[in-house]
Amino acid sequence: MWFREPSKSLSRREKISNRFETSLKTVMTDFGSQNPRFWKAIKAASNAVLKTKEPNRPAITMIVVSPGSEQTANCLVKHLGNSIHRAYQSSAPTIVFSQPENSTPEESKLLLDERLESAFAAGIRVGWIQRLEQLHGEAAMMLHSYCDNEFANYKDAHLYFTVHVPESMAEEDEVEAFLAAQWSSLAIDQFSALWSRISNNMVFVQPENDTSLCQK
């Protein structure tokens, strides 16, 4: 007599990860110009949080945007954020922040901290810092506490940074030099400490021809 082995029930984390993978497949199909390394990096950062009950750091992804890729990058981040929230079966929005016009470094720092803290405390999983290069250096330093692998308060968060560069770049050291110049007000050791926390998962977006992607 044959007995069927009982099917193994999936853990909550496995279900979350599976929902993310299912949603991401659609995004990968829609954004077919992105290379395999791009998707590998996205999956690695996301699943490090999605699959772990107590992740040791947030999922940090820096998306480098060359001229001509701006619309693609914006659409991509929206779809990636939606995929994360679908994985958690949440209808929460992605919290979006960009440098306010005419703000002082201190004002920008306080606003960014307030937006991220209130959003993550309310259960929002995804934050998107638009045009990271436009942040005041002192405000950018505040991100240190949200990206740290030891002291970050919200280690189940997913943070996307879009960095718009003035010319096509394909190497991490080029992006590092660009941001170091943008944040020249920071001491070398300050920049190095911040860079080590925000740049460990960097991807370079390629432009897509389909202009209707943001309507999906």
Secondary structure, DSSP 8 states (H G I E B T S, - for coil): -----------HHHHHHHHHHHHHHHHHHHTTTS-HHHHHHHHHHHHHHHT-SS-SS-EEEEEEE-TT-HHHHHHHHHHHHHHHHHHTT-----EEE---TT--HHHHHHHHHHHHHHHHHTT--EEEES-GGGS-HHHHHTTHHHH-TTT-S-TT-EEEEEEE-SS----HHHHHHHHHHHTTTS-HHHHHHHHHHH-SSEEE----S-TTGGG-
